[in-house]
Amino acid sequence: MACSAEHKLALVALTCTLVVAAPISVAAISCGVVESNLKPCVEVVNRHGKGPLVLCCKNLGKLFSMSKTKADRQRVCSCAIRYAETFRNLNWDLMGEVPAVCQVPAFFQFSPSTDCSRVR
């Protein structure tokens, strides 16, 4: 069965579209990435601020710098809040101080009342 020139052109255009669009969907930050980067911070907070912050600060800076778009920042916010909520006795006030202590500019407040849809 022979393919027409229009059919071949359409197939090439579709392939190009898929190749160009693929990295966009792959680049989304997963909740797993957020959780693994926040884990050292939660561990320090659960020890009432006692312990090394080096890994926490490094990971927090990396996580926030990966959040290039509004959608990324909203996703990171949602995943971070949901993850933090899994710790029943988490000191939210202390968790909220972590970005400032790490000197990392945060784009949301660690708080159970944070509305991540408002993150820009």
Residue pairs with C-beta under 8 A, 6 or more apart in sequence:
3 11
28 71
28 72
28 75
29 63
29 66
29 67
29 72
29 75
29 76
29 79
30 79
31 75
31 78
31 79
31 82
31 83
33 63
33 66
34 63
34 75
34 76
34 79
34 80
34 83
35 79
35 83
36 59
37 59
37 60
37 62
37 63
38 59
38 60
38 63
38 80
38 83
38 84
39 59
40 55
40 56
40 59
41 53
41 56
41 59
41 60
41 95
41 98
42 83
42 84
42 87
42 90
42 95
43 51
43 56
44 50
44 51
44 52
44 53
44 56
44 98
45 90
45 91
45 94
45 95
45 98
46 87
46 89
46 90
46 91
48 91
48 94
49 94
53 98
53 101
53 102
56 98
56 102
57 101
57 102
57 103
57 104
60 98
60 99
60 102
60 104
61 102
61 104
63 76
64 76
64 99
64 104
64 105
64 106
64 107
66 72
66 76
67 73
67 75
67 76
67 107
70 119
70 120
73 107
73 108
73 119
73 120
74 116
74 117
74 119
76 108
77 107
77 108
77 114
77 116
77 119
78 116
80 108
80 110
81 110
81 111
81 112
81 114
81 116
84 90
84 92
84 95
84 110
84 112
85 112
92 110
92 111
92 112
95 110
96 109
96 110
96 111
98 110
99 105
99 106
99 110
100 106
107 119
107 120
108 114
108 116
108 119
